[in-house]
Amino acid sequence: MITVVVAFFIVIFDQLTKYLIQNFMQYGQTVPVIPDVFHLTYIINRGAAFGILPHKDWFFLSIVFILFCIFVIYRKRIPIKPIYFSIGIGLLLGGAFGNAIDRVRISGVVDFLDLRIWPIFNVADVAICIGVMFIVYYFWRHN
């Protein structure tokens, strides 16, 4: 159950932040939060991480569909403890679904978190990365 709750809140938070960016910033606009360190920069990424595989929405949506199918099939085998594993799966699913919504809606993903030394990303991307780290850590610690 924690997995679904985490995924739900990630989707809501991700979509809310993207909505705010799209409605209060102009495309391409940059707002320094910490000058030269952290900016809010509104772009639309038509590919995956670092813009690779642009305009392959069908491919990315297929991956999300497969991910959710795997979750539905194996959901009863997700251990309750340690809780970080369930949270990690929820973060991964929520982030994947948040970006999938964008791909269906605008054929790209709204990105806006700009660290100036890294490609611009969003809340869903952060959730996916943290979720994968939790999952990898779990499998590293358990057979």
Secondary structure, 3 states (H helix, E strand, C coil): CHHHHHHHHHHHHHHHHHHHHHHHCCCCCEEEEECCCEEEEEEEECCCHHHCCCCCHHHHHHHHHHHHHHHHHHHHHCCCCCHHHHHHHHHHHHHHHHHHHHHHHHCCEEEEEECCCCCCECHHHHHHHHHHHHHHHHHHHCC
